[in-house]
Structures are given as C-alpha cells and as structure tokens.
Amino acid sequence: MDYLTAITAFKPGSAQEQADQQTFIRFINNNPDVLLRENKIAHLTSSALIFNEARDKLLMIYHNIYQSWSWTGGHADGEPDLLQVAIREAKEETGLKQVTATADKIISLDILPVFGHVKNNQPVSAHLHLSVAYLLSASEDEPLMIKPDENSGVRWIAVNELANYVSEPHMQVVYDKILNKH
C-alpha cells in the first residue's frame, strides 16, 4: 500500500495521533520529496517493534547515535511501501532472515526529533522523522548480528523490562503507547 493511502487510513488512538496524522498529510501534500533524505526539514521513516512468537519479548538494537536500546527502522529512501521499509530495516539491522508483519496496518504515527550529529564522518543537521510504525514478528531461534555502522547490540528484551534499557524518555513514551495498543 502506498504511504499516503496507509497514513490516511490510519485510525488514531488519541487526539495527539489525530493531530500528528493531519500534520503528516499536510506535509506530504506540500513536499513531493518527503520520501527522501534530501528533504532536510522532515522525511518519512518506518520503524517496527519486533515481537517474539510468545509476544513477551521485543527484539531491540543498541543504536550507536542515540546510545539507547531502540526499535529497528530507517529512511524510506524513495520506497513508497513503508511496511516493506520496516521489514527491510528489521532484517538489515538484526540479521534476521524471516520477519513477518503481524498486520499490514500502521500501529503508530509519531513526529520524532533528530538532533544534529555526525554520521559516516559527515555532519547531519537536526530534522524531523515522520515515523510510521508497524508490528512485526520473528523467531527467537534465528541467529542475530549487529550492523556496525548503525548498532552495537541486538537482543531480545522482555516487554516488562523494556524501560530498564531505553535511555530516551521520549521514545519510551512511544513504545508504551504502542504496547498499550497491541
């Protein structure tokens, strides 16, 4: 499903999500380059919470830039199917071979700040990620591996222990919101 259709079909779970959804749609309609990092103000990204089969653990990565345990995800880089972006990023960042979507519907829309940083020895200016999130599932039996240019750890974390690992308070709010929906 293309991104604008998926975002428009999203059913907000709160007034904040409804406001964010309208901001997404307005920004998309005014920025034809929203799928590309070349839009230096904001661009679409897709992330996922990856559950084990028992749904009591999440597969998280230790993000090198944010220095926190985090969900997987990344830039659309021109791909209009954001679910496929979430699946691609999950595989790339964890080494998983088999990842399935628990549903093809968006679970969360969030406007997330990205502070200025250096990546690959190049400065990246502060900007916004228009984050589209999904729920995925994978087996705990699959081998895991890090992606050294992005993360320095990959591990299954018990859902009820997640707050002990996440050092970004604004992201814990997002994870809690999603966990309360699922």
Salt bridges, closest charged atoms under 4 A:
GLU17 OE2 - LYS177 NZ 2.90
GLU17 OE2 - LYS181 NZ 2.70
ASP77 OD2 - ARG37 NH2 2.83
GLU89 OE2 - ARG88 NH2 3.05
GLU92 OE2 - ARG88 NE 3.87
ASP110 OD1 - LYS177 NZ 2.64
GLU140 OE1 - LYS57 NZ 2.98
ASP149 OD1 - LYS147 NZ 3.13
GLU150 OE2 - LYS147 NZ 3.02
